Amino acid sequence: MIYHAFLIKYAEIGIKGKNRGIFEEDLVNQIHIALKKCTGRFRIARTSGRIFVYCESEYDYDEVVGALRYVFGIVGICPVRIIDVVPVPELKKAAAEFFGSEYPDRHVTFKVQTRRLARNYPMDSMEVNAEIGEAILTSYPETKVDVHNPEVMLHVEIRERIYMYSHIIPGPGGLPVGSAGKGMLLLSGGIDSPVAGWMCSKRGLKLDATYFNAPPYTSERALQKVVDLAKLVSRYSGPIYLHNINFTKIQLYIYEKCPHDELTIIMRRYMMRIAEIIAKRTGSDALITGESIGQVASQTTRSLGVTNAVCTLPVFRPLIAFDKEDIVTLSKKIGTYDTSILPYEDCCTIFVAKHPVTKPVLSVIERHERNLTEKIDEMVEEALATDEILVVDVSGVRCIKHREDPLKEGM
């Protein structure tokens, strides 16, 4: 076994003060969940401001690193070689051998950084740095020391055993999923909403999602596209409970009874109403949308205010100040872009007015919504009754009749 453990580095968690331990436990839990998918036995330990994943059997290195790279809260994954505490001459030899195995092309500058937690070790950190540096220079004369801007940093931690590492594989950062509660994402088949969900998940929110379909105006391919997007986001967020709602009757009724330049904003208000009902029933603390100021008529400042007026839960819009180019760049980074641009329309694009209102007045919108009074409450209940709950994760999709709790169920 080349590496005996992985040191897990975090960033923001380290400044959480008295709550730091809670966030560390959340991160440990998410690491446990991620490693369930990997071959091998692992033990996770918190010690002295560190989280270590100990490898207690043979394992697939690429599989383990691949799993950990999707865990929010991790900023760095460091493969660690562990040896018993040995006298300085043996430590120098082991460190030089480890350095040589890590960097076959030794034409590099380096620095040694030691952290001595075992106070009974006969040398202090600075002395260990000097001794190991000398051993590396002696073994590999082509190397050079650079204490200011080294190409390689060899870390040595002297604990109950001696830990050595030099590579830091980037993680996604953020906070552990579930540490900030749960949010209901309004997920369409576009570019924006999957990115918004990913961003909120990175801030610690567990995700549920609601999708509004409009058969026969939208196809099964459109639904499959949304499921595929949820699956891509779930690599980071864990399983997503996707609520598939039939919205056709409501759309047609609004089209029949309301001014056509207000169709989009009124439909959007009913989507938010329905999503909030589901969110409250299932324990979400907020709604999440992919809206960005001015991107379309329903996303002007005035339109967003009119939309917000139907909600009592907070509405998170993490993309609110993003340019479209910024959103596209991020969607490519997280792997959702190619799926988002597949040509299957969602219900928001079916009944679009030629000249939609961009500065709606709330009192006017509410007056026109009174045209719907006769049937709309019944239609909302009918739409909620169509709720098909799909549990989506990287391993596949399953349909359930009764909802389980995803935070207790595990990922």
C-alpha positions in Angstrom: 0.0 0.0 0.0 1.7 3.2 -1.2 -0.4 5.5 1.0 -1.7 4.5 4.4 -4.1 7.3 5.0 -5.6 10.6 3.5 -5.4 13.8 5.4 -8.5 15.8 4.8 -8.0 19.6 4.8 -10.9 22.0 5.3 -10.9 25.8 5.4 -14.1 27.7 6.5 -14.9 25.1 9.1 -11.7 26.1 10.9 -13.1 29.5 11.9 -16.5 28.3 13.3 -15.3 28.8 16.9 -17.3 26.7 19.4 -19.4 25.2 16.6 -16.3 23.9 14.8 -16.8 20.4 16.2 -20.3 20.2 14.9 -19.2 21.0 11.4 -16.3 18.6 11.6 -18.7 15.8 12.6 -21.0 16.7 9.6 -17.9 16.5 7.4 -16.9 13.1 8.8 -20.4 11.9 8.2 -20.3 13.0 4.6 -16.9 11.3 4.1 -18.3 8.1 5.6 -21.2 8.2 3.1 -18.9 8.9 0.1 -16.6 6.0 1.0 -19.4 3.5 1.2 -19.2 3.4 -2.6 -15.5 2.5 -2.5 -13.8 -0.9 -2.2 -12.0 -1.4 1.0 -12.2 -0.7 4.7 -11.7 2.8 6.1 -11.5 4.4 9.5 -12.1 8.2 9.9 -10.6 10.0 12.9 -10.6 13.6 14.2 -7.5 14.5 16.0 -5.6 17.7 16.8 -7.4 19.8 14.2 -7.1 17.2 11.6 -9.3 14.6 9.9 -7.7 11.4 8.7 -9.1 8.7 6.6 -7.1 5.5 7.5 -7.0 2.8 4.9 -7.3 -0.5 6.7 -7.3 -2.8 3.7 -6.4 -2.8 0.1 -8.2 0.0 -1.9 -8.4 1.6 -5.3 -6.6 4.9 -5.0 -8.3 6.6 -7.9 -11.7 5.4 -6.7 -11.2 6.9 -3.2 -9.8 10.2 -4.4 -12.6 10.4 -6.9 -15.2 9.9 -4.2 -13.6 12.5 -1.8 -13.3 15.1 -4.5 -17.1 15.5 -4.6 -17.5 16.0 -0.8 -18.4 19.6 0.0 -16.3 20.9 2.9 -13.1 19.4 1.7 -10.5 21.8 0.2 -7.6 19.4 0.0 -7.0 15.6 0.0 -3.4 14.7 1.0 -2.2 11.1 0.5 -0.1 10.2 3.5 2.7 7.7 4.2 2.8 6.6 7.9 5.8 5.1 9.6 6.5 4.2 13.2 8.3 6.7 15.4 12.0 6.1 14.7 15.3 7.7 15.6 16.4 10.7 13.5 18.8 8.8 11.2 16.0 6.3 10.2 13.5 9.2 9.8 15.9 10.9 7.4 16.3 7.8 5.3 12.5 7.2 5.2 11.8 10.8 4.3 14.3 10.8 1.5 12.9 7.5 0.1 9.4 8.9 0.3 10.5 12.1 -1.5 12.2 10.1 -4.2 9.1 7.9 -4.8 6.9 10.9 -5.0 9.1 12.8 -7.5 11.0 10.6 -9.8 12.2 13.7 -11.7 14.1 15.3 -8.9 14.9 18.6 -10.6 12.7 20.5 -8.2 13.0 23.0 -5.4 11.7 21.9 -2.0 11.1 22.8 1.5 10.5 20.6 4.6 7.8 21.6 7.1 7.6 19.7 10.3 4.8 19.7 12.9 5.9 18.0 16.1 3.0 17.1 18.3 4.9 14.4 20.2 6.9 16.6 22.5 9.2 13.8 23.7 10.8 13.5 20.2 14.5 14.3 20.6 14.5 17.2 18.1 12.3 20.2 17.6 10.6 21.0 14.3 13.3 23.3 13.0 16.0 20.7 13.7 14.0 18.0 12.0 13.5 20.2 8.9 17.2 20.7 8.6 18.1 17.0 9.0 15.5 15.8 6.5 16.5 18.6 4.1 20.1 17.6 4.3 19.2 13.9 3.6 17.2 14.8 0.5 20.0 17.0 -0.8 22.5 14.2 -0.2 20.4 11.6 -1.8 19.3 13.7 -4.8 22.0 16.4 -5.6 19.8 17.7 -8.4 17.3 19.1 -5.9 17.5 22.6 -4.4 16.1 24.1 -1.2 13.8 27.1 -1.6 12.3 28.3 1.7 10.3 31.1 0.1 8.6 29.6 -3.1 9.3 25.9 -3.3 7.9 23.7 -6.0 7.5 20.9 -3.5 6.5 21.1 0.2 7.3 18.0 2.2 5.1 17.9 5.3 6.1 15.8 8.3 3.9 15.4 11.3 5.3 13.7 14.4 2.5 12.2 16.4 2.0 8.8 17.9 3.4 7.8 14.5 5.1 9.8 11.8 3.0 11.1 8.9 4.5 12.3 5.6 2.8 13.9 2.7 3.5 16.4 -0.1 0.6 16.3 -2.6 -2.6 18.3 -2.0 -5.4 17.3 -4.3 -8.0 20.0 -4.5 -11.5 19.4 -3.1 -14.7 21.4 -3.9 -14.6 23.5 -0.7 -17.8 24.9 0.9 -19.6 23.4 3.9 -20.7 19.8 4.5 -24.1 19.0 3.0 -26.8 19.1 5.6 -25.0 21.5 7.9 -27.2 24.4 6.8 -30.5 22.6 6.6 -32.5 21.8 3.5 -33.7 23.8 0.5 -36.3 23.1 -2.3 -34.8 23.8 -5.7 -37.1 24.7 -8.6 -35.3 22.6 -11.2 -36.0 23.1 -14.9 -34.1 21.7 -17.9 -32.1 24.9 -18.4 -28.6 26.0 -17.6 -29.3 28.1 -14.5 -31.2 26.1 -11.9 -28.8 23.1 -11.7 -26.0 25.6 -11.0 -28.1 27.4 -8.4 -28.7 24.1 -6.7 -25.0 23.2 -6.7 -24.1 26.5 -5.2 -26.6 26.2 -2.4 -25.5 22.6 -1.7 -21.9 23.9 -1.5 -23.1 26.2 1.3 -24.3 23.2 3.3 -27.9 22.8 2.1 -29.4 19.4 1.5 -31.4 19.6 -1.8 -34.9 18.6 -2.7 -36.3 19.6 -6.1 -39.6 20.3 -7.8 -40.0 20.0 -11.6 -43.1 21.2 -13.4 -44.0 19.2 -16.5 -46.8 20.0 -19.0 -47.7 17.0 -21.0 -48.4 16.7 -23.9 -46.6 20.0 -24.5 -43.5 18.6 -22.8 -42.2 15.2 -23.5 -40.8 12.3 -21.5 -37.4 13.3 -22.9 -37.8 16.7 -21.1 -38.4 14.9 -17.8 -35.4 12.6 -18.5 -33.2 15.6 -19.1 -34.2 17.0 -15.7 -33.6 13.6 -14.0 -30.1 13.5 -15.6 -29.4 17.0 -14.4 -30.5 16.1 -10.9 -28.2 13.0 -11.1 -25.2 15.2 -12.0 -25.8 17.6 -9.1 -26.3 14.6 -6.8 -22.7 13.7 -7.2 -22.0 16.6 -4.8 -25.3 17.0 -2.9 -26.2 13.3 -2.3 -29.6 11.9 -3.2 -32.2 14.4 -4.4 -35.9 13.9 -3.9 -37.3 15.2 -7.2 -41.1 16.0 -7.1 -42.5 15.8 -10.6 -45.7 17.9 -10.8 -48.2 18.0 -13.7 -48.8 21.7 -14.4 -50.7 21.5 -17.7 -54.2 22.3 -16.5 -53.0 25.3 -14.5 -51.1 26.7 -17.4 -54.0 26.3 -19.8 -56.4 27.9 -17.2 -54.1 30.9 -16.8 -53.8 31.2 -20.5 -57.5 31.3 -20.8 -58.3 33.7 -18.0 -55.4 36.1 -17.7 -53.8 38.8 -19.9 -51.2 37.1 -22.1 -48.4 39.6 -21.4 -48.7 38.5 -17.7 -48.7 34.7 -18.4 -45.1 34.1 -17.4 -45.2 36.0 -14.1 -48.6 34.5 -13.0 -47.4 31.0 -13.9 -44.2 31.6 -12.0 -46.2 32.7 -9.0 -48.2 29.5 -9.0 -45.1 27.4 -9.4 -43.6 29.1 -6.3 -46.9 28.6 -4.4 -46.8 24.8 -5.2 -43.1 24.4 -4.6 -43.5 26.1 -1.2 -46.4 23.8 -0.2 -44.2 20.8 -1.0 -41.2 22.4 0.8 -43.2 23.0 4.0 -44.6 19.5 3.9 -41.1 18.0 3.5 -39.2 20.2 5.9 -37.3 22.5 3.6 -36.2 25.8 5.0 -36.1 27.8 1.8 -36.8 27.9 -1.9 -33.9 28.0 -4.4 -34.2 29.3 -8.0 -31.8 30.0 -10.8 -33.0 33.5 -11.5 -30.6 36.3 -12.4 -31.4 40.0 -12.6 -32.6 41.1 -16.0 -31.9 37.8 -17.8 -35.6 37.4 -19.0 -38.8 39.4 -18.5 -39.8 37.4 -15.4 -36.4 38.2 -13.8 -36.5 42.0 -13.7 -36.2 43.5 -10.3 -40.0 44.4 -10.3 -40.9 40.9 -11.5 -38.9 39.2 -8.8 -40.6 41.3 -6.2 -44.0 40.3 -7.5 -43.0 36.7 -7.5 -41.6 36.9 -4.0 -45.0 38.2 -2.8 -46.6 34.8 -2.8 -43.8 33.2 -0.7 -43.4 33.0 3.1 -40.2 31.0 3.0 -37.0 32.8 2.0 -36.1 32.5 -1.7 -32.4 31.9 -2.3 -31.1 33.1 -5.7 -27.4 32.4 -5.7 -27.0 33.5 -9.4 -28.8 36.8 -8.9 -25.8 39.0 -10.0 -24.2 36.5 -12.4 -23.8 37.2 -16.1 -24.9 34.4 -18.4 -21.3 33.8 -19.4 -20.5 33.3 -15.7 -23.3 30.8 -15.3 -22.3 28.9 -18.4 -18.7 28.7 -17.2 -19.7 27.3 -13.8 -22.2 24.8 -15.5 -19.3 23.5 -17.6 -17.1 23.2 -14.5 -19.7 21.0 -12.6 -20.6 19.0 -15.7 -24.2 20.0 -16.3 -23.9 22.2 -19.4 -24.0 19.6 -22.1 -27.2 18.1 -20.6 -28.8 21.5 -20.1 -28.5 22.5 -23.7 -30.2 19.4 -25.1 -33.2 20.6 -27.1 -36.1 19.5 -25.0 -38.4 22.3 -23.9 -39.7 22.7 -20.3 -43.1 24.1 -19.4 -41.7 27.7 -18.9 -41.0 28.0 -22.6 -44.3 26.7 -23.9 -46.7 29.6 -23.2 -44.4 32.6 -23.6 -46.0 35.9 -24.6 -44.5 37.9 -27.5 -44.2 41.0 -25.3 -44.2 39.9 -21.7 -44.6 42.5 -19.0 -41.3 43.6 -17.5 -42.5 46.0 -14.8 -45.5 44.2 -13.3 -47.6 45.9 -10.6 -48.5 43.6 -7.8 -52.0 45.0 -7.3 -52.7 44.5 -11.0 -51.4 41.0 -11.0 -53.4 40.1 -8.0 -56.5 41.6 -9.5 -56.1 39.5 -12.7 -55.4 36.4 -10.6 -58.9 36.8 -9.2 -60.1 35.7 -12.7 -58.8 32.2 -11.6 -60.8 32.1 -8.3 -63.5 29.6 -9.5 -61.1 26.7 -10.2 -57.6 27.5 -9.2 -57.5 26.1 -5.7 -59.0 22.8 -6.9 -56.4 22.7 -9.7 -53.5 23.3 -7.3 -54.7 20.4 -5.2 -55.0 18.2 -8.3 -51.5 19.2 -9.3 -50.2 18.3 -5.9 -51.9 14.9 -6.2 -49.9 14.2 -9.3 -46.7 14.5 -7.4 -44.4 11.7 -8.5 -41.4 11.5 -6.2 -38.2 10.3 -7.8 -35.2 9.6 -5.6 -32.2 10.5 -7.8 -28.6 9.8 -7.1 -25.4 8.7 -9.0 -26.4 5.1 -8.9 -29.8 5.6 -10.6 -33.4 6.6 -10.0 -36.2 5.1 -8.1 -39.9 6.1 -7.7 -41.4 6.1 -4.2 -44.9 6.4 -2.9 -44.1 7.6 0.6 -41.2 9.9 1.3 -38.3 8.9 3.5 -36.1 11.4 5.3 -32.9 11.8 3.1 -30.9 13.1 6.0 -31.5 9.9 8.0 -31.5 7.6 5.0 -27.9 8.4 4.1 -26.4 8.8 0.7 
